[in-house]
Amino acid sequence: VRLHTTKGPIVIRVVPGWAPIGAQRFLQLVDDGYFTDIAIYRAIQGGLIQFGVVQDTDPRSKRYDRLPDDKLVGIPYAEGVVGFAAAGPGTRKSTICIMKADFRTQLGKGELGAPSTETPFGMVDPESMAVMHSIACLGDIPQCGGKGPDPGKLELLGNEYIHKEFPACDFVKSASRA
């Protein structure tokens, strides 16, 4: 999949064997045009980037149900790994997280074969790593003690909130199968 961002293309190699449910949903979101004009609202230097929140009045916000968790297959959360963000079991939906650093000691831990919210479904292509690392790092979300965009306000106010309060924010302009 090719994410067309304001900084350039990021190619993601989707590996359904790592997380079949997550991979299928990600490809569905791409095919449905979900990732059009999507703010990369969470970007932490040496951490991660996160995107996928749309305004609650946007028809995309209600189109998808939460996903059941995939089973862990032992793929570590290394730099460039792509997965869904989640707030607990069974909460994955449409928010994507890309690791800008190695998180193997924090994420994806657990018993192999056990369901987990932390199951990667893909990896940033090595040729796209420089673009991924160039995404503006506005900081963590307020819910985690940061000064970056608030996903709750983004959901309520949409991209107007981002353009007004965080004009340096990068966006996923569109996504397509590569």
Disulfide bonds with the S-S distance in Angstrom:
none
